[in-house]
C-alpha cells in the first residue's frame, strides 16, 4: 500500500504547477479581503478532487489489470484511496488555515473564530462529498462516475425538496429548523458532524471494498 501512496504523490508532483498557480491566486484573493473560509474550503476541495484524478490514471489503458498483478490486494487499493484522499485534503486544509492565521496576526483584521468554524464545516462537507463519491467512482469508473454522481446529486436535491414540502404540509418551517441550529453548542455541533463523517466513511469504505472485490478487469 505504501507503493500506491508514493505513486499518487508522484502523480501529484507532476501536476504541481497547476496547483501552485491556484494556490497563488487564492493567496492574492486572501489579501484583497476575499472570504478566507471559502478559500480554505475551495483549495481543500481541489485537493480532494485529485484523488479521483489518480483513479482516472489507474484506470487508463487497463491499468487496473496491471496493478493487481503486483503484491497488493483490492482491499489495499481501496484503503489507499481513502487514506490518500483524507491525507491530502486535511494537509491542504491545515496549510491554508495556517496561512490565514498568519495573515490575521499580521493585519489583525480577521475574526479567526468565525473563519475556523466556517473552514471546519467546509472540511466536514468535503469529507462527506468524498465518502459519497468514492463508491460511485469504484463502481462506474472515471467517466461514467461523473454522470452517476450528477444523478445522485439530483436525487439528493429532489429528496431535500420533497422533505421540505412534506414538512410544510405538517406546518413545520425548515427555515426555523435551520435557525435553531445556531442555538446548538458549536462543540456539540462539530462533534455530531464529525461522527456523521466517520459513519459515512465506514459505510462508504465497506461498499467500495465489496465493489472492488466483485469487479472484473
C-alpha positions as CSV (number, residue, x, y, z in Angstrom):
1,X,0.0,0.0,0.0
2,X,2.9,2.3,0.6
3,X,3.9,1.9,-3.1
4,X,0.4,3.1,-4.1
5,X,0.7,6.1,-1.9
6,X,4.1,7.0,-3.3
7,X,2.7,6.6,-6.8
8,X,-0.1,9.0,-6.1
9,X,2.3,11.5,-4.6
10,X,4.4,11.4,-7.7
11,X,1.3,12.0,-9.8
12,X,0.6,15.0,-7.6
13,X,4.2,16.2,-8.1
14,X,3.8,16.0,-11.9
15,X,0.8,18.4,-11.7
16,X,2.3,20.6,-9.0
17,X,2.5,23.7,-11.3
18,X,-1.3,23.6,-11.8
19,X,-2.0,23.6,-8.0
20,X,0.7,26.1,-7.3
21,X,-1.0,28.6,-9.7
22,X,-4.3,28.1,-8.0
23,X,-2.7,28.5,-4.5
24,X,-1.1,31.7,-5.6
25,X,-4.4,33.0,-7.0
26,X,-6.1,32.1,-3.6
27,X,-3.2,33.9,-1.8
28,X,-3.8,37.1,-3.8
29,X,-7.6,36.9,-3.2
30,X,-6.9,36.5,0.6
31,X,-5.1,39.8,0.6
32,X,-7.9,41.6,-1.1
33,X,-10.3,40.6,1.7
34,X,-12.0,37.7,-0.1
35,X,-13.7,35.3,2.3
36,X,-10.8,33.3,3.8
37,X,-13.1,30.4,4.9
38,X,-14.3,29.9,1.4
39,X,-10.7,30.0,0.0
40,X,-9.7,27.3,2.5
41,X,-12.7,25.2,1.6
42,X,-12.1,25.7,-2.2
43,X,-8.4,24.6,-2.0
44,X,-9.3,21.6,0.2
45,X,-12.0,20.5,-2.3
46,X,-9.5,20.9,-5.2
47,X,-7.0,18.7,-3.3
48,X,-9.7,16.1,-2.6
49,X,-10.7,16.0,-6.3
50,X,-7.1,14.9,-7.1
51,X,-7.9,11.6,-5.5
52,X,-10.4,11.0,-8.3
53,X,-7.8,12.1,-10.9
54,X,-5.4,9.3,-9.6
55,X,-8.2,6.8,-10.2
56,X,-8.6,8.0,-13.8
57,X,-4.8,7.4,-14.3
58,X,-5.1,4.0,-12.7
59,X,-8.0,3.1,-15.0
60,X,-6.3,4.3,-18.2
61,X,-5.4,1.6,-20.7
62,X,-6.4,-1.3,-18.5
63,X,-4.2,0.0,-15.7
64,X,-6.1,-2.0,-13.1
65,X,-5.2,-5.3,-14.7
66,X,-1.5,-4.4,-14.3
67,X,-1.8,-3.0,-10.8
68,X,-3.4,-6.2,-9.4
69,X,-0.6,-8.3,-10.8
70,X,1.5,-6.6,-8.1
71,X,1.6,-7.8,-4.5
72,X,-1.4,-5.7,-3.5
73,X,-5.0,-6.7,-2.8
74,X,-8.1,-4.9,-3.9
75,X,-8.8,-4.0,-0.3
76,X,-5.4,-2.4,-0.1
77,X,-6.2,-0.3,-3.2
78,X,-9.4,0.9,-1.7
79,X,-7.8,1.6,1.6
80,X,-5.1,3.6,0.0
81,X,-7.5,5.8,-2.0
82,X,-9.5,6.6,1.2
83,X,-6.3,7.3,3.1
84,X,-4.8,9.4,0.3
85,X,-8.0,11.5,0.0
86,X,-8.2,12.2,3.7
87,X,-4.4,12.9,4.0
88,X,-4.2,15.3,1.1
89,X,-7.4,17.2,1.9
90,X,-6.6,17.6,5.6
91,X,-3.0,18.6,4.8
92,X,-4.1,21.3,2.4
93,X,-6.7,22.5,4.9
94,X,-4.1,22.9,7.6
95,X,-1.6,24.7,5.3
96,X,-4.2,27.3,4.2
97,X,-5.7,27.7,7.6
98,X,-2.2,28.5,9.0
99,X,-1.7,30.9,6.1
100,X,-4.9,32.7,7.0
101,X,-3.9,32.6,10.7
102,X,-0.5,34.3,9.9
103,X,-2.3,37.0,7.8
104,X,-4.6,37.5,10.8
105,X,-1.7,38.0,13.1
106,X,-0.1,40.5,10.7
107,X,-3.1,42.5,9.7
108,X,-5.3,42.0,12.8
109,X,-8.4,42.4,10.7
110,X,-9.9,38.9,10.7
111,X,-12.2,37.1,13.1
112,X,-10.4,33.7,13.4
113,X,-13.2,32.2,15.4
114,X,-15.8,32.6,12.6
115,X,-13.2,31.6,9.9
116,X,-12.2,28.5,11.8
117,X,-15.9,27.4,12.2
118,X,-16.6,28.1,8.5
119,X,-13.4,26.3,7.3
120,X,-14.1,23.3,9.6
121,X,-17.6,23.0,8.3
122,X,-16.3,23.1,4.7
123,X,-13.8,20.3,5.7
124,X,-16.6,18.1,7.0
125,X,-18.7,18.7,3.9
126,X,-15.8,17.8,1.6
127,X,-15.2,14.6,3.6
128,X,-18.9,13.7,3.1
129,X,-18.6,14.5,-0.6
130,X,-15.6,12.1,-0.8
131,X,-17.4,9.4,1.1
132,X,-20.4,9.6,-1.2
133,X,-18.4,9.9,-4.5
134,X,-15.7,7.2,-4.0
135,X,-18.0,4.2,-4.2
136,X,-19.5,5.7,-7.3
137,X,-16.1,6.1,-8.9
138,X,-15.2,2.5,-8.0
139,X,-18.4,1.2,-9.4
140,X,-18.7,3.1,-12.7
141,X,-15.2,4.3,-13.4
142,X,-13.9,7.8,-14.0
143,X,-16.1,8.9,-17.0
144,X,-19.4,7.2,-16.1
145,X,-18.8,8.0,-12.4
146,X,-19.1,11.7,-13.1
147,X,-22.5,11.2,-14.8
148,X,-23.6,8.9,-12.0
149,X,-22.6,11.4,-9.3
150,X,-24.6,14.1,-11.1
151,X,-27.6,11.7,-10.9
152,X,-27.0,11.0,-7.2
153,X,-26.8,14.8,-6.5
154,X,-30.0,15.4,-8.4
155,X,-31.8,12.7,-6.4
156,X,-30.4,14.2,-3.1
157,X,-31.7,17.7,-4.0
158,X,-35.0,16.2,-5.0
159,X,-35.2,14.3,-1.7
160,X,-34.4,17.5,0.3
161,X,-37.0,19.4,-1.8
162,X,-39.6,16.6,-1.1
163,X,-38.8,16.6,2.6
164,X,-39.3,20.4,2.8
165,X,-42.7,20.0,1.0
166,X,-43.8,17.3,3.4
167,X,-42.6,19.3,6.4
168,X,-44.7,22.3,5.1
169,X,-47.8,20.1,5.0
170,X,-47.3,19.3,8.7
171,X,-46.8,23.0,9.5
172,X,-43.0,22.7,10.0
173,X,-40.9,25.5,8.8
174,X,-37.4,24.3,7.5
175,X,-36.1,27.9,7.9
176,X,-37.0,27.8,11.6
177,X,-35.3,24.4,12.0
178,X,-32.1,25.7,10.3
179,X,-32.2,28.9,12.5
180,X,-32.4,26.7,15.6
181,X,-29.1,25.2,14.7
182,X,-27.5,28.4,15.8
183,X,-28.6,27.7,19.4
184,X,-26.7,24.4,19.5
185,X,-23.3,24.5,21.3
186,X,-20.7,24.8,18.5
187,X,-18.6,22.0,20.1
188,X,-21.6,19.7,20.1
189,X,-22.4,20.6,16.5
190,X,-18.9,19.9,15.3
191,X,-18.8,16.7,17.3
192,X,-22.1,15.5,15.7
193,X,-20.9,16.5,12.3
194,X,-17.6,14.6,12.8
195,X,-19.4,11.5,13.9
196,X,-21.6,11.7,10.8
197,X,-18.4,11.9,8.6
198,X,-16.9,8.9,10.4
199,X,-20.0,6.9,10.0
200,X,-20.3,7.9,6.3
201,X,-16.7,6.9,5.7
202,X,-17.1,3.5,7.4
203,X,-20.2,2.7,5.3
204,X,-18.6,4.1,2.1
205,X,-15.4,2.1,2.7
206,X,-17.4,-1.2,3.2
207,X,-19.3,-0.6,0.0
208,X,-16.2,0.3,-2.0
209,X,-14.4,-2.9,-0.9
210,X,-17.3,-5.1,-1.9
211,X,-17.5,-3.3,-5.3
212,X,-13.8,-3.8,-6.0
213,X,-13.8,-7.4,-4.9
214,X,-16.6,-8.2,-7.4
215,X,-15.3,-6.1,-10.2
216,X,-13.9,-7.8,-13.3
217,X,-10.9,-6.4,-15.2
